[in-house]
Amino acid sequence: MNTEKQKLHCFHIPVMGLAYTIDSPIKVAHYGISSVLSIVDDDLIEKMTAFYSKKFEKPYQEITQKIEDYRAKRITTYLDLVSDIVQKKFENFKTELCENKETLEQYINMLPTQSEVRTGLQHLIEDGYELKNKVADYIERHLSPGSIDVNIMTKVDKENFNKNEALPVMYNDAHAALRGFANSKLSSSIVLSAGMNPRLYSYFESFPDFYPDANNQLKKKIILKVSDFRSAMIQGSFLAKKGLWVSEYRIESGLNCGGHAFATEGILLGPILEEFKQKKQELIANNFQMMNKALELKNLPIVEQPFSMEITVQGGVGTSAEHDFLMENYNMDSVGWGSPFLLVPEATTLDAETRTLLAKAEEKDLYLSNISPLGIPFNTIRGTSNEFFKQQRIDKDKAGSSCPKKFLALSKDSNGKGICTASKKYQDTKLEELDAIKADMTDKIYQKRKDSITEKACLCVGLANASYLDNDIKIKGEAQGVVICPGPNMAYFNEEISLEKMVNHIYGRINVMPFENRPNLFVKEIELYFDYLKKEIEDHTDITNAVLKKWNKFKANLILGIEYYENLLSQKNSFDKSETTREKLSFWKKNIAEIEVPVLEMA
């Protein structure tokens, strides 16, 4: 029997950086808002454990790096602490709702307009708030805290060593993070992003919480962040063959998102969502059959009916109209609102200087960079403190980071040890190699190659520092400043926003976005893909038949996507009635058609 309460909100706060949502559940979960925190950086997590243990007067025992399996233990300890704090705040909040009519009315006003819980609470107030037993009973039956979900980038799975001896695979970074979550008391979800890691996916089999319990419930659930239906089918099948159920597929725009950007082959968000809408039942049936077969082989009880499977979307959403269209037209279960929440101190953790930088950001300030050591395009903003300190070191011929954390040390040095492309050690070697052949190239080419080496930023430190600055925690080591990774949508929000106002903006009751000329999220994504393809063609030097085939397919998919939107515009419940949007679709269709894909010349 499914005893889960209905979700109170139809939006969620996705993971942002290492620090920006590290304590978001503590800030917003008691309101019923779900959020995702990163469990990559165990050093940051240990400091947050110390910080919140002191703040909420909980006992704290430091877990040092000398303790065996310290990484997993740090993560488990922090997640258990977050769970306890959220539960305590939720119990206190329920009491306050029963005792303070003004607090209850404020809370009601934050719930979705069409919410059954909102309607029920309003009726109770109308019937007489003095009937507190009725109010308390209703709150107890219907309210629940938002989910405390966690995120792992599957590729951040560095091998670890004890002196010079490689440790077993279970001590790899992502494996240890998974173990930390699996051993926690949380009943929530783990979001897996950045593609499939078969070895990590297989490790899920080690933990009973991911399998149905005696009551046919999943204590811990799996969410896959995917870019298209094919990826969902492949990854979902892989896990189902191990008896594991994917409870949610979280679709993210390939380019209109924060952080690392995983471009599709020109397939736009609308057509991707349409395919999920049409084929969701196929996905459920496929996974259900495979899962039961695997459960039978493992001598575990088979499941009579499929578990629930949610399809959610995130990336570039900025208006209530866009939110509602995604929910209604594509039958989404939730919509992720990321970057705008960076301007909400009640929901995210960010230093004042960087938050001001974001509020002032215009379209030209936000760009898709090559600063990530992972070699994956990374959305960021010009003018960060990290950019300042990085340039200082370059100017002094001391490029590169001291690399204190090594989470992204995924390249190999001459001894086979992991090394990060943002580290001073790596960059010194590459700059020496470049200088050795400097005489064979023009100054322009030399500078371009040098910049490609030195532009890499220390994300491990830069994405964590904001939490230390915001919470007045001492930062050790060299000055790295803050790296921030908002999506292009950040350009259209220009001030610090309260949580109440942001929630009311999402639900269309107020508007906190003053830009009337902001393009629709679908149109903005087309623009980003156009720029991406143009740059790919302009920057590419090694042109092969395979590359040309990819570009032609990319271009064709973009045009097909625009035609899909043009057809959508002609329908009754269209995503945008304005003539401007229709004109912009025609504009981008023409411009994309005019992109010249090179032809391979025959020798």
C-alpha positions as CSV (number, residue, x, y, z in Angstrom):
1,M,0.0,0.0,0.0
2,N,1.4,3.4,-1.0
3,T,1.2,5.7,2.1
4,E,3.1,8.6,0.5
5,K,1.5,12.0,0.9
6,Q,0.8,14.2,-2.2
7,K,3.6,16.6,-3.1
8,L,2.8,20.2,-2.0
9,H,4.6,21.9,-4.8
10,C,5.0,21.4,-8.6
11,F,8.5,22.8,-8.7
12,H,11.8,21.7,-7.3
13,I,15.2,23.4,-6.8
14,P,17.9,21.4,-8.8
15,V,21.5,21.0,-7.6
16,M,23.6,24.0,-8.2
17,G,27.4,23.9,-7.9
18,L,28.9,22.3,-4.8
19,A,27.9,25.0,-2.3
20,Y,24.8,26.8,-3.6
21,T,22.3,24.2,-2.6
22,I,24.4,22.4,0.0
23,D,22.0,23.4,2.8
24,S,18.9,24.2,0.8
25,P,16.8,21.4,2.4
26,I,17.5,23.0,5.8
27,K,16.2,26.3,4.4
28,V,13.1,25.2,2.5
29,A,12.1,21.6,3.1
30,H,9.8,22.4,6.0
31,Y,7.7,24.4,3.5
32,G,7.3,21.3,1.4
33,I,9.8,22.4,-1.2
34,S,12.1,19.7,-2.6
35,S,15.8,20.5,-3.4
36,V,19.0,18.7,-4.4
37,L,22.4,19.0,-2.7
38,S,25.7,17.9,-4.1
39,I,27.6,15.1,-2.3
40,V,30.8,15.5,-4.3
41,D,32.9,17.6,-1.8
42,D,33.3,15.7,1.5
43,D,35.6,18.5,2.8
44,L,32.8,21.1,2.4
45,I,30.3,18.6,3.8
46,E,32.4,18.1,6.9
47,K,32.6,21.8,7.5
48,M,28.9,22.2,7.0
49,T,28.4,19.4,9.6
50,A,30.5,21.3,12.1
51,F,28.6,24.6,11.3
52,Y,25.1,23.2,11.6
53,S,25.9,21.0,14.6
54,K,26.9,24.2,16.4
55,K,24.0,26.2,15.1
56,F,21.4,23.7,16.2
57,E,23.3,22.5,19.3
58,K,23.9,19.0,18.1
59,P,26.9,16.9,19.2
60,Y,29.8,17.0,16.7
61,Q,32.7,14.6,16.3
62,E,35.1,15.5,13.5
63,I,35.7,12.8,10.9
64,T,39.3,13.3,9.8
65,Q,41.0,11.9,6.7
66,K,42.8,9.4,8.9
67,I,39.6,7.5,9.6
68,E,38.9,4.6,7.3
69,D,36.2,5.3,4.7
70,Y,36.1,8.9,5.9
71,R,34.5,10.2,2.7
72,A,31.4,8.0,2.9
73,K,31.1,8.5,6.7
74,R,31.3,12.3,6.4
75,I,28.5,12.2,3.8
76,T,26.3,9.9,5.9
77,T,26.8,12.0,9.0
78,Y,25.9,15.2,7.2
79,L,22.8,13.8,5.5
80,D,21.6,12.3,8.9
81,L,22.1,15.8,10.5
82,V,20.2,17.5,7.7
83,S,17.4,14.9,8.1
84,D,17.2,15.6,11.8
85,I,17.2,19.4,11.4
86,V,14.5,19.3,8.7
87,Q,12.3,17.0,10.7
88,K,12.7,19.3,13.8
89,K,12.0,22.4,11.8
90,F,9.0,20.7,10.2
91,E,7.5,19.7,13.5
92,N,8.0,23.3,14.9
93,F,6.5,24.7,11.7
94,K,3.3,22.6,12.0
95,T,2.9,23.7,15.6
96,E,3.3,27.4,14.5
97,L,0.7,26.9,11.7
98,C,-1.8,25.7,14.4
99,E,-1.0,28.5,16.8
100,N,-0.6,31.5,14.5
101,K,-3.3,32.3,12.1
102,E,-1.1,34.9,10.2
103,T,1.6,32.2,9.6
104,L,-1.0,29.8,8.3
105,E,-2.4,32.4,5.9
106,Q,1.1,33.3,4.7
107,Y,1.8,29.6,4.1
108,I,-1.5,29.1,2.3
109,N,-0.6,32.0,0.0
110,M,2.6,30.2,-1.0
111,L,0.9,27.0,-2.1
112,P,-0.1,26.4,-5.8
113,T,-3.3,28.2,-6.7
114,Q,-5.1,24.9,-7.7
115,S,-3.7,22.9,-4.8
116,E,-6.2,20.7,-2.9
117,V,-4.3,21.3,0.3
118,R,-4.5,25.0,-0.2
119,T,-8.3,24.8,-0.7
120,G,-8.7,22.5,2.3
121,L,-6.7,24.9,4.6
122,Q,-8.7,27.9,3.3
123,H,-12.0,26.1,4.1
124,L,-10.7,25.4,7.7
125,I,-10.0,29.0,8.2
126,E,-13.4,30.0,6.8
127,D,-15.1,27.4,9.1
128,G,-13.3,29.0,12.1
129,Y,-9.6,28.9,12.9
130,E,-10.5,28.4,16.5
131,L,-11.2,24.8,15.8
132,K,-7.5,24.1,16.2
133,N,-7.9,20.3,16.6
134,K,-9.4,20.2,13.1
135,V,-6.5,22.3,11.7
136,A,-3.9,20.2,13.5
137,D,-5.4,17.0,12.2
138,Y,-5.6,18.3,8.6
139,I,-2.0,19.5,8.7
140,E,-0.8,16.1,10.1
141,R,-2.6,14.2,7.4
142,H,-1.7,16.4,4.4
143,L,1.6,18.2,5.0
144,S,5.0,16.7,4.5
145,P,8.5,18.2,4.2
146,G,10.1,18.6,0.8
147,S,12.5,15.8,-0.3
148,I,16.1,16.0,0.7
149,D,17.6,14.7,-2.6
150,V,21.3,14.4,-3.4
151,N,23.3,14.6,-6.6
152,I,26.4,12.7,-8.0
153,M,28.1,13.5,-11.2
154,T,28.8,10.0,-12.3
155,K,32.0,10.8,-14.1
156,V,33.5,12.4,-10.9
157,D,34.7,8.9,-9.8
158,K,38.4,9.4,-9.3
159,E,40.5,6.4,-8.2
160,N,42.0,6.9,-4.7
161,F,45.3,5.7,-3.3
162,N,46.8,4.8,0.1
163,K,50.3,6.0,-0.3
164,N,51.2,4.6,-3.8
165,E,48.7,1.7,-3.6
166,A,45.4,2.0,-5.5
167,L,42.4,1.4,-3.2
168,P,39.6,-0.9,-4.3
169,V,36.9,0.5,-6.6
170,M,34.4,1.0,-3.8
171,Y,36.7,3.8,-2.5
172,N,36.5,5.7,-5.8
173,D,34.9,9.2,-5.2
174,A,31.4,8.6,-6.7
175,H,31.2,5.1,-5.2
176,A,32.0,6.4,-1.8
177,A,29.5,9.2,-2.2
178,L,26.8,6.7,-3.2
179,R,27.7,4.6,-0.1
180,G,27.4,7.7,2.1
181,F,23.9,8.3,0.8
182,A,22.9,4.6,0.9
183,N,24.0,4.3,4.6
184,S,22.1,7.5,5.6
185,K,18.6,7.5,7.3
186,L,17.2,9.5,4.4
187,S,14.2,8.2,2.5
188,S,14.7,10.3,-0.7
189,S,16.3,10.2,-4.1
190,I,19.8,10.2,-5.6
191,V,20.1,12.2,-8.9
192,L,22.7,10.7,-11.3
193,S,23.9,13.2,-13.8
194,A,26.5,13.5,-16.6
195,G,25.8,10.1,-18.3
196,M,26.1,6.4,-17.5
197,N,28.9,4.9,-15.4
198,P,28.2,1.2,-15.6
199,R,30.6,0.3,-12.7
200,L,28.9,2.8,-10.4
201,Y,25.4,1.8,-11.5
202,S,26.2,-1.8,-10.7
203,Y,27.3,-0.8,-7.2
204,F,23.7,0.1,-6.4
205,E,23.0,-3.6,-6.1
206,S,25.0,-3.6,-2.9
207,F,22.4,-1.6,-1.0
208,P,19.0,-3.1,0.0
209,D,17.3,0.4,0.3
210,F,17.1,0.7,-3.5
211,Y,15.1,-2.5,-3.7
212,P,11.4,-2.9,-2.6
213,D,10.9,-3.5,1.2
214,A,8.4,-5.8,2.9
215,N,5.7,-3.3,2.2
216,N,6.6,-3.0,-1.4
217,Q,8.0,0.5,-0.9
218,L,11.3,2.0,-2.1
219,K,13.1,3.7,0.8
220,K,15.7,5.2,-1.5
221,K,14.9,6.1,-5.1
222,I,16.9,6.7,-8.3
223,I,16.6,9.8,-10.5
224,L,18.4,10.0,-13.9
225,K,19.1,13.3,-15.4
226,V,18.9,12.7,-19.1
227,S,19.1,14.7,-22.3
228,D,16.7,12.6,-24.5
229,F,14.5,9.5,-24.6
230,R,17.1,7.2,-26.1
231,S,19.4,7.9,-23.2
232,A,16.6,7.3,-20.7
233,M,15.7,3.9,-22.3
234,I,19.4,2.7,-22.4
235,Q,20.2,3.8,-18.8
236,G,16.8,2.7,-17.4
237,S,17.1,-0.7,-19.0
238,F,20.7,-1.1,-17.6
239,L,19.4,-0.5,-14.1
240,A,16.1,-2.5,-14.5
241,K,18.2,-5.6,-15.5
242,K,19.7,-5.4,-12.0
243,G,16.2,-5.2,-10.4
244,L,16.5,-1.4,-9.9
245,W,13.7,1.0,-10.7
246,V,14.2,4.5,-12.0
247,S,11.6,6.6,-10.2
248,E,12.2,9.8,-12.2
249,Y,13.7,10.9,-15.5
250,R,14.8,14.5,-15.1
251,I,15.1,16.1,-18.5
252,E,17.4,19.1,-18.7
253,S,17.9,21.5,-21.7
254,G,21.2,20.7,-23.3
255,L,22.4,24.3,-23.3
256,N,19.8,26.5,-21.6
257,C,20.9,25.4,-18.1
258,G,23.4,26.2,-15.4
259,G,26.7,24.4,-14.8
260,H,28.0,21.9,-17.3
261,A,26.2,21.9,-20.6
262,F,25.6,18.6,-22.5
263,A,24.5,19.6,-25.9
264,T,22.2,17.2,-27.8
265,E,22.7,16.5,-31.6
266,G,20.5,19.6,-32.2
267,I,17.4,18.0,-30.8
268,L,15.4,20.8,-29.0
269,L,13.6,20.6,-25.7
270,G,10.1,20.6,-27.1
271,P,10.5,17.6,-29.4
272,I,12.3,15.7,-26.6
273,L,9.4,16.3,-24.1
274,E,7.0,15.3,-26.8
275,E,8.7,11.9,-27.3
276,F,8.7,11.3,-23.5
277,K,5.0,12.2,-23.5
278,Q,4.2,9.7,-26.3
279,K,6.5,6.9,-25.0
280,K,6.3,7.1,-21.3
281,Q,4.1,4.0,-21.0
282,E,6.6,2.1,-23.2
283,L,9.4,3.1,-20.8
284,I,7.4,2.0,-17.8
285,A,6.4,-1.4,-19.4
286,N,10.0,-2.0,-20.6
287,N,11.6,-1.3,-17.2
288,F,8.9,-3.1,-15.2
289,Q,9.3,-6.4,-17.2
290,M,13.1,-6.3,-16.9
291,M,13.0,-5.4,-13.2
292,N,10.7,-8.2,-12.3
293,K,12.8,-10.7,-14.2
294,A,15.9,-9.5,-12.4
295,L,14.2,-9.6,-9.0
296,E,13.1,-13.2,-9.7
297,L,16.7,-14.2,-10.5
298,K,17.9,-12.6,-7.3
299,N,15.2,-14.5,-5.3
300,L,13.6,-11.3,-4.3
301,P,9.8,-10.7,-4.3
302,I,8.5,-9.6,-7.7
303,V,6.3,-6.4,-7.9
304,E,2.7,-6.7,-9.0
305,Q,2.5,-3.2,-10.4
306,P,5.1,-0.7,-11.6
307,F,6.2,1.8,-9.1
308,S,5.4,5.4,-10.0
309,M,7.6,7.0,-12.6
310,E,7.8,10.8,-12.8
311,I,9.0,12.8,-15.8
312,T,10.3,16.3,-14.9
313,V,12.0,19.1,-16.8
314,Q,14.4,22.0,-16.0
315,G,16.5,24.5,-17.8
316,G,15.7,28.1,-18.7
317,V,12.2,28.3,-17.3
318,G,11.4,31.9,-16.2
319,T,7.7,32.6,-16.2
320,S,4.6,31.0,-14.8
321,A,3.2,30.7,-18.3
322,E,6.2,28.6,-19.4
323,H,5.9,26.6,-16.2
324,D,2.2,25.9,-16.7
325,F,2.6,25.0,-20.4
326,L,5.3,22.4,-19.5
327,M,3.2,20.9,-16.8
328,E,0.0,20.8,-18.9
329,N,1.1,20.2,-22.4
330,Y,3.7,17.6,-21.7
331,N,2.2,16.1,-18.5
332,M,5.3,17.0,-16.4
333,D,5.2,16.0,-12.7
334,S,7.5,18.9,-11.7
335,V,9.5,21.8,-13.2
336,G,13.0,22.7,-11.9
337,W,13.7,26.3,-11.2
338,G,17.5,26.7,-10.8
339,S,19.4,29.9,-11.6
340,P,16.6,32.4,-10.4
341,F,16.9,30.8,-6.9
342,L,20.5,32.0,-6.7
343,L,18.9,35.4,-6.0
344,V,16.9,34.0,-3.1
345,P,19.1,34.0,0.1
346,E,16.3,32.1,2.0
347,A,16.8,29.1,-0.4
348,T,20.4,29.1,-1.5
349,T,23.9,29.8,-0.1
350,L,25.9,32.5,-1.9
351,D,28.2,35.3,-0.8
352,A,26.9,38.9,-1.2
353,E,29.5,40.0,-3.8
354,T,28.6,37.2,-6.2
355,R,24.9,37.5,-5.6
356,T,25.2,41.2,-6.6
357,L,27.2,40.2,-9.7
358,L,24.3,37.9,-10.7
359,A,21.7,40.5,-10.1
360,K,23.5,43.0,-12.4
361,A,24.2,40.4,-15.1
362,E,23.1,41.0,-18.7
363,E,23.0,38.6,-21.6
364,K,26.5,39.6,-22.7
365,D,27.9,38.7,-19.3
366,L,26.7,35.1,-19.3
367,Y,28.6,32.7,-21.6
368,L,29.4,29.1,-22.3
369,S,33.0,28.7,-21.3
370,N,35.8,26.2,-21.5
371,I,36.9,26.7,-17.8
372,S,35.9,23.2,-16.6
373,P,38.7,20.7,-16.1
374,L,36.3,18.0,-17.3
375,G,36.6,19.4,-20.8
376,I,32.8,19.9,-21.0
377,P,31.3,23.3,-21.8
378,F,30.4,25.2,-18.7
379,N,27.9,28.0,-18.2
380,T,29.4,30.9,-16.2
381,I,29.5,34.7,-15.9
382,R,32.2,37.3,-16.4
383,G,33.6,39.2,-13.5
384,T,33.8,36.5,-10.8
385,S,36.4,36.7,-8.0
386,N,37.8,33.4,-9.2
387,E,38.5,35.0,-12.6
388,F,40.4,37.8,-10.9
389,F,42.6,35.6,-8.9
390,K,43.2,33.2,-11.8
391,Q,44.3,36.1,-14.0
392,Q,46.6,37.4,-11.3
393,R,48.5,34.0,-11.3
394,I,48.7,34.0,-15.1
395,D,50.1,37.5,-15.1
396,K,52.8,36.4,-12.7
397,D,53.6,33.3,-14.7
398,K,52.2,31.1,-12.0
399,A,49.2,29.7,-13.8
400,G,47.2,26.9,-12.3
401,S,45.8,25.9,-8.9
402,S,47.6,24.1,-6.1
403,C,44.8,21.5,-6.5
404,P,44.1,20.8,-2.8
405,K,41.0,18.6,-3.3
406,K,41.7,16.7,-6.5
407,F,38.0,15.7,-7.2
408,L,38.5,16.4,-10.9
409,A,42.0,14.9,-11.1
410,L,40.7,12.6,-13.8
411,S,43.6,12.9,-16.3
412,K,46.7,10.8,-15.8
413,D,50.3,12.0,-15.1
414,S,53.4,10.2,-16.2
415,N,53.2,8.0,-13.2
416,G,49.6,7.0,-13.8
417,K,48.3,9.1,-11.0
418,G,45.3,11.3,-11.4
419,I,46.0,14.9,-12.3
420,C,43.6,17.9,-12.9
421,T,44.0,20.1,-16.0
422,A,43.4,23.2,-13.8
423,S,46.4,22.3,-11.5
424,K,49.7,24.2,-11.6
425,K,51.5,20.9,-12.0
426,Y,49.6,20.0,-15.2
427,Q,49.7,23.5,-16.7
428,D,53.4,23.9,-16.0
429,T,54.1,20.7,-18.0
430,K,51.8,21.7,-20.9
431,L,53.2,25.3,-21.0
432,E,56.7,23.9,-21.2
433,E,55.7,21.6,-24.1
434,L,54.1,24.6,-25.8
435,D,57.1,26.8,-25.4
436,A,59.3,24.1,-26.9
437,I,57.4,24.4,-30.2
438,K,56.6,28.2,-30.0
439,A,59.0,29.0,-33.0
440,D,56.8,26.8,-35.3
441,M,53.7,28.9,-34.9
442,T,52.4,32.5,-35.1
443,D,52.0,34.6,-32.0
444,K,48.3,34.5,-32.4
445,I,48.2,30.6,-32.5
446,Y,50.6,30.4,-29.6
447,Q,48.5,32.8,-27.4
448,K,45.3,30.8,-28.3
449,R,46.9,27.5,-27.3
450,K,48.3,29.1,-24.1
451,D,44.9,30.5,-23.2
452,S,43.3,27.1,-23.7
453,I,45.7,25.7,-21.1
454,T,45.5,28.4,-18.5
455,E,41.7,29.2,-18.7
456,K,40.9,26.0,-16.7
457,A,39.5,27.0,-13.3
458,C,39.7,25.1,-10.0
459,L,36.0,24.2,-9.7
460,C,36.5,22.1,-6.6
461,V,37.5,25.2,-4.6
462,G,35.7,27.8,-6.6
463,L,32.3,26.1,-6.4
464,A,32.6,25.6,-2.7
465,N,34.0,28.9,-1.4
466,A,30.6,30.8,-1.5
467,S,29.4,28.6,1.4
468,Y,32.5,29.5,3.5
469,L,32.1,33.2,2.7
470,D,28.4,33.3,3.4
471,N,28.7,31.4,6.7
472,D,31.9,33.1,7.8
473,I,33.9,29.9,7.8
474,K,37.7,30.3,7.5
475,I,39.1,29.5,4.0
476,K,42.6,27.9,4.0
477,G,45.1,27.8,1.1
478,E,45.6,30.1,-1.8
479,A,43.0,32.6,-2.8
480,Q,40.7,31.1,-5.4
481,G,37.6,33.2,-5.1
482,V,34.2,32.0,-6.3
483,V,33.1,30.3,-9.5
484,I,29.4,30.6,-10.2
485,C,27.5,28.7,-12.9
486,P,24.1,30.3,-13.7
487,G,22.3,29.5,-16.9
488,P,21.6,32.2,-19.6
489,N,18.2,32.7,-17.9
490,M,19.9,34.6,-15.1
491,A,20.1,37.7,-17.4
492,Y,16.4,38.4,-16.9
493,F,16.3,38.6,-13.1
494,N,17.9,41.7,-11.7
495,E,17.5,41.9,-7.9
496,E,17.6,39.9,-4.7
497,I,14.2,38.1,-4.2
498,S,12.4,36.8,-1.1
499,L,11.3,33.1,-1.1
500,E,7.7,34.1,-0.8
501,K,8.0,36.4,-3.9
502,M,9.8,33.8,-6.0
503,V,7.2,31.1,-5.2
504,N,4.4,33.5,-6.1
505,H,6.2,34.4,-9.3
506,I,6.4,30.7,-10.2
507,Y,2.7,30.4,-9.6
508,G,1.8,33.5,-11.6
509,R,0.5,35.6,-8.8
510,I,3.2,38.3,-9.1
511,N,6.0,39.1,-11.6
512,V,9.6,39.6,-10.4
513,M,11.1,39.6,-13.8
514,P,10.9,43.1,-15.4
515,F,12.2,42.3,-18.9
516,E,9.4,42.4,-21.4
517,N,11.8,41.5,-24.3
518,R,12.9,38.2,-22.8
519,P,12.6,35.4,-25.4
520,N,10.4,32.4,-24.7
521,L,12.5,29.6,-23.2
522,F,12.1,27.5,-26.4
523,V,13.3,30.4,-28.6
524,K,16.2,31.1,-26.3
525,E,17.4,27.5,-26.6
526,I,17.3,27.7,-30.4
527,E,19.5,30.8,-30.3
528,L,22.0,29.0,-28.0
529,Y,22.1,26.0,-30.3
530,F,22.6,28.2,-33.3
531,D,25.6,29.9,-31.6
532,Y,26.9,26.5,-30.5
533,L,26.8,25.0,-34.1
534,K,28.4,28.2,-35.6
535,K,31.2,28.1,-33.1
536,E,31.8,24.4,-33.6
537,I,32.2,24.8,-37.3
538,E,34.4,27.9,-37.0
539,D,36.7,26.4,-34.3
540,H,37.1,23.0,-35.7
541,T,40.4,22.2,-37.4
542,D,40.3,18.4,-38.0
543,I,37.4,18.0,-40.4
544,T,36.4,14.4,-41.2
545,N,33.4,12.8,-42.8
546,A,32.1,11.8,-39.4
547,V,32.3,15.4,-38.2
548,L,30.5,16.7,-41.3
549,K,27.8,14.1,-40.9
550,K,27.3,15.2,-37.3
551,W,27.0,18.9,-38.2
552,N,24.5,18.2,-41.0
553,K,22.4,16.1,-38.7
554,F,22.6,18.8,-36.0
555,K,21.5,21.4,-38.5
556,A,18.6,19.2,-39.8
557,N,17.4,18.5,-36.2
558,L,17.3,22.2,-35.4
559,I,15.1,22.9,-38.4
560,L,12.8,20.0,-37.5
561,G,12.6,21.3,-34.0
562,I,11.6,24.8,-35.2
563,E,8.9,23.3,-37.5
564,Y,7.6,21.4,-34.5
565,Y,7.3,24.7,-32.6
566,E,5.6,26.4,-35.6
567,N,3.0,23.6,-35.6
568,L,2.6,24.0,-31.9
569,L,2.0,27.7,-32.3
570,S,-1.0,27.0,-34.5
571,Q,-2.7,24.9,-31.9
572,K,-5.3,26.2,-29.5
573,N,-3.3,25.8,-26.3
574,S,-0.1,27.2,-27.7
575,F,3.0,28.0,-25.6
576,D,3.1,31.6,-26.8
577,K,0.5,33.6,-28.7
578,S,2.7,36.6,-29.5
579,E,3.5,37.5,-33.1
580,T,7.1,38.2,-31.9
581,T,7.7,34.6,-31.1
582,R,6.4,33.5,-34.5
583,E,8.7,36.0,-36.2
584,K,11.7,34.8,-34.1
585,L,11.1,31.2,-35.1
586,S,11.1,32.3,-38.8
587,F,14.3,34.3,-38.2
588,W,16.2,31.4,-36.6
589,K,14.9,28.9,-39.1
590,K,16.3,31.1,-41.9
591,N,19.6,31.7,-40.2
592,I,20.1,28.0,-39.4
593,A,19.3,27.1,-43.0
594,E,22.0,29.5,-44.1
595,I,24.7,27.9,-42.0
596,E,27.3,26.5,-44.4
597,V,28.6,23.1,-43.4
598,P,32.0,22.6,-45.1
599,V,32.4,20.0,-47.8
600,L,35.3,17.6,-47.5
601,E,37.6,18.2,-50.5
602,M,38.9,15.2,-52.3
603,A,42.6,14.9,-52.6
